[in-house]
Structure formats: C-alpha cells, structure tokens
Amino acid sequence: MLDQAQTRTVVVRNDAQYRYEVWFGDTLAGFAEFRGSGAEIAFIHTEVDAEFSGKGLGEALIRHAITDATAREQAIVPRCSAVKSWLDKHPEFDAQVVGKGIKR
C-alpha cells in the first residue's frame, strides 16, 4: 500500500528552467538543476525545501532525474554533491556516469 507522500509526489522535467522538479501535492518541494543537452547532462544543484525533509522527496527527485537521463542515453556529470552521493550508492548507473563508467 502506498503511503500518503507517495500518492502525492510527482517529478517532472522542466526544460524551460533547466531542472527536474518534485511536487508534493500542489506545492513545488524541490528541484535538481541541470545544464547540457544531447549527449551529456550535468547536474549542478539540488535542493528540497526543509518543510519536506524526511519524506523521501530528494530520493524520488534524483532517482527520476537519473533514470530519465539514462533513458535519453545521456552521459551524467554529477557536479552537485547530492547527486554524486546518490550515485555513489547506486552503482547500477556507473556505466552512464562520467568519471566512473565513462572515462575522459
């Protein structure tokens, strides 16, 4: 059974503002900014409002962003410490990450 947070959480890609957004109900709860397009995407900053701390929104946001970038066959450049930390815990994405599976 889904808890209340899961049923009210949506992550979307907002290309106009170069970020993925996590929404909790009708409220923007956080975002992950990115730069680049085409073959590469660099995540430069991620934040979730303190009001939503402990609800798993950061996890949902980063997982969606990384999964979407992988589906788009983009190389991932984790300049943001939150994204880098998340990727360190999820080696299944190493093949898509510059500095891990992608050497330059």
HELIX and SHEET records of a PDB file:
HELIX    1   1 GLN A    4  ARG A    8  1                                   5    
HELIX    2   2 ASP A   15  GLN A   17  5                                   3    
HELIX    3   3 ALA A   50  PHE A   52  5                                   3    
HELIX    4   4 LEU A   57  ALA A   71  1                                  15    
HELIX    5   5 SER A   81  ASP A   88  1                                   8    
HELIX    6   6 PRO A   91  GLN A   96  5                                   6    
SHEET    1   A 5 THR A   9  ASN A  14  0                                        
SHEET    2   A 5 ARG A  19  PHE A  24 -1                                        
SHEET    3   A 5 THR A  27  ARG A  35 -1                                        
SHEET    4   A 5 GLU A  40  VAL A  48 -1                                        
SHEET    5   A 5 ALA A  75  PRO A  78  1                                        
END                                                                             
